[in-house]
Amino acid sequence: MAKINVETPSVVHAETELDEDKRDLSLRPQSLSEFLGQAAMKENLAVFIRAAKERGESLDHLFLIGPPGLGKTT
C-alpha cells in the first residue's frame, strides 16, 4: 500500500497578514485621478458616482471585465 504524503498547512502569523494588508492598501488608488488610462471611462464613472451622491443613494451596479491583474477589484 502506498503512503499518502499529507503536508501540514503553513502557519501564517497575524502580524505578517497585517503588514501585507497595509502594503496592499498603500498601493491602491484613493481616487479616480490616480487610475491610469481609460479617460472616457473615468469621466463616465465620475458622473455616475456624483449623481448617486447627490441623490443620497448607493451607486448602481457596475460590471467590469478584463484579464486578471488589471485592478478590477481595487
C-alpha positions as CSV (number, residue, x, y, z in Angstrom):
1,M,0.0,0.0,0.0
2,A,1.4,3.4,-1.0
3,K,1.9,6.1,1.7
4,I,0.0,9.3,1.3
5,N,2.0,12.4,1.8
6,V,-0.1,14.9,3.7
7,E,1.5,18.3,4.0
8,T,0.9,20.4,7.1
9,P,-0.6,23.7,6.3
10,S,1.8,26.6,6.8
11,V,1.2,28.8,9.8
12,V,0.6,32.5,8.9
13,H,1.2,35.0,11.7
14,A,-1.3,37.8,12.2
15,E,1.4,40.4,12.1
16,T,2.5,39.2,8.7
17,E,-1.0,39.4,7.3
18,L,-1.5,42.9,8.9
19,D,1.7,44.1,7.2
20,E,0.7,42.7,3.9
21,D,-2.8,44.4,4.2
22,K,-1.2,47.7,4.9
23,R,1.1,47.4,1.9
24,D,-1.8,46.4,-0.3
25,L,-3.8,49.3,0.8
26,S,-1.0,51.7,0.3
27,L,-0.7,50.7,-3.4
28,R,-4.4,51.0,-4.1
29,P,-5.6,54.3,-5.7
30,Q,-7.6,56.6,-3.4
31,S,-9.4,58.5,-6.1
32,L,-10.3,58.2,-9.8
33,S,-7.5,60.6,-10.7
34,E,-4.9,58.1,-9.5
35,F,-6.1,55.5,-12.1
36,L,-4.1,55.5,-15.3
37,G,-5.7,55.4,-18.7
38,Q,-9.3,54.9,-19.7
39,A,-10.1,58.7,-19.5
40,A,-13.6,58.4,-21.0
41,M,-14.5,55.5,-18.7
42,K,-13.2,57.5,-15.7
43,E,-15.3,60.6,-16.7
44,N,-18.4,58.5,-17.0
45,L,-17.8,56.8,-13.7
46,A,-17.2,60.1,-12.0
47,V,-20.6,61.3,-13.3
48,F,-22.3,58.1,-12.0
49,I,-20.7,58.5,-8.6
50,R,-21.5,62.2,-8.3
51,A,-25.2,61.6,-9.3
52,A,-25.5,58.8,-6.8
53,K,-24.1,61.0,-4.0
54,E,-26.4,63.9,-4.9
55,R,-29.4,61.6,-4.8
56,G,-28.2,60.2,-1.5
57,E,-28.2,56.7,-2.9
58,S,-25.7,53.9,-3.5
59,L,-24.1,53.5,-6.8
60,D,-25.9,51.3,-9.3
61,H,-24.3,48.0,-10.3
62,L,-21.2,48.0,-12.4
63,F,-19.8,45.2,-14.5
64,L,-16.1,45.4,-15.0
65,I,-14.4,43.0,-17.4
66,G,-10.8,42.3,-18.4
67,P,-8.0,39.9,-17.8
68,P,-6.6,39.2,-14.4
69,G,-4.2,41.7,-12.8
70,L,-5.8,44.9,-14.1
71,G,-7.2,46.0,-10.7
72,K,-10.9,45.3,-11.3
73,T,-11.4,44.6,-7.6
74,T,-9.4,47.6,-6.5
